[in-house]
Amino acid sequence: MSDALLSGARARRAAELDAADDLAGLRERFTLPEGVVYLDGNSLGALAATVAARLADVVTEQWGNQLIRSWTEGDTPWWTAPERIGDRLAPLVGAAPGQVVVGDSTSVNLFKALVGAARLAGPGRTRLLVDAATFPTDGYIAASAARMTGLTVTPVDPAAAAEAMGPDTAVVLLNHADYRTGRLHDLPALTAAARAAGAVIVWDLCHTAGALPVGLDEHGVDLAVGCTYKYLNGGPGAPAYLYIAARHQSAFDSPLPGWNGHADPFAMAPSYEAARGVARGRVGTPDILSMLALDAALDVWDGVTVEAVRAKSLALTDFFLDCVAAYVPQGAVEVVTPAEHGHRASQVSLRTEDASGVMRELISRGVIGDFRAPDILRFGFTPLYVGFADAERAARTLGHIFG
Ligand SMILES: *Cc1c(COP(=O)(O)O)cnc(C)c1O
């Protein structure tokens, strides 16, 4: 078949798939520039259409006119925003209310979670198992948390982590998805293995929350962290979150006991007494502007289930892989994302020699993905605003670059 026929057939297929897609209309809930295919929502989610006006109101009305009263007055006082927005986010990660608090960066929440986990694990256990391919910040923070708590870090391949867990394991830190390859790790089985070994498990959900079901409560996860500026579209530097399972909250001993996590912050007491519930995961005064941008961005989930998003994500990445196989010359790229659905998160990673140069060229042609050193082209698929025609155009453009 000629190239033109080949791409014509797939472009028609894309149009059919878009026409049959129940989530296609959600794209209107976002403000995206014309003519751009945006496949980098796993680094910075797109701008939700309600955010600009909401932030303008927060600045001019809540801050400008209401001033200090906004901390405690109105329907949505600033002071309780970390717990309120945590409860909005909770269903997206399968958590019942009262277990998610929003604030700080993922790195800071990792520190709280890891030291808190080591303290929950108690004495007598010596090892902290860490995903060997982890996103760097998790490894850096884990090393410091281990030094502080007297644990020894052992890197583990998540696929073999269950066998590495034993009576000396205090804490296990795993990424739900590998940020480089897009491999999805088996959260239910690995959580069950950690609990059977008597260890405390901490999951990093940065690359899965908002893209696929996580089921924190259902699978008995102990602690979890994640950011909100990727698939949750909270905006640049949007605050992260910390999940503390209800059963651990009364014993959770934060290494950052700031006054916002105090049982009675305005008593200004000289000594610390942790708040009841997940509020003890708070530290200092929250970054309200970013937090309320996230609050507005979460409106896009009204009437949308994570299950539907997951189904579309798999269909999109399947279709993209099919188009890449058809359009890109044999041998030009190597697919590093698993083909099996059960092992694939919401991105496709392709290895190629000059990945940095190829991505620059793609971006100049209106297809925005990203590059991860040394040789990975990364394409994130956010089903809320990415369609099948986008996937087809991205693969076709990639084919032209190699063609
Ligand atoms: C994006 C990401 C982070 C980001 O950490 P910040 O402290 O929010 O900058 C951490 N861990 C993983 C796995 C990530 O993908």
The ligand as an SDF file (V2000), in Angstrom:
LIG
                    3D

 15 15  0  0  0  0  0  0  0  0999 V2000
    6.9990   14.5570   38.8310 C   0  0  0  0  0  0  0  0  0  0  0  0
    7.4920   13.6440   39.8940 C   0  0  0  0  0  0  0  0  0  0  0  0
    7.9470   14.1440   41.1210 C   0  0  0  0  0  0  0  0  0  0  0  0
    8.0110   15.6220   41.3250 C   0  0  0  0  0  0  0  0  0  0  0  0
    8.4000   16.0210   42.6010 O   0  0  0  0  0  0  0  0  0  0  0  0
    8.2070   17.5440   43.0170 P   0  0  0  0  0  0  0  0  0  0  0  0
    8.7120   17.5920   44.3920 O   0  0  0  0  0  0  0  0  0  0  0  0
    6.7400   17.8430   42.9120 O   0  0  0  0  0  0  0  0  0  0  0  0
    8.9870   18.3790   42.0680 O   0  0  0  0  0  0  0  0  0  0  0  0
    8.3110   13.2290   42.0920 C   0  0  0  0  0  0  0  0  0  0  0  0
    8.2530   11.9040   41.8880 N   0  0  0  0  0  0  0  0  0  0  0  0
    7.8330   11.3900   40.7070 C   0  0  0  0  0  0  0  0  0  0  0  0
    7.7550    9.9180   40.4990 C   0  0  0  0  0  0  0  0  0  0  0  0
    7.4670   12.2580   39.6800 C   0  0  0  0  0  0  0  0  0  0  0  0
    7.0660   11.7560   38.5090 O   0  0  0  0  0  0  0  0  0  0  0  0
  1  2  1  0
  2  3  1  0
  2 14  2  0
  3  4  1  0
  3 10  2  0
  4  5  1  0
  5  6  1  0
  6  7  2  0
  6  8  1  0
  6  9  1  0
 10 11  1  0
 11 12  2  0
 12 13  1  0
 12 14  1  0
 14 15  1  0
M  END
$$$$
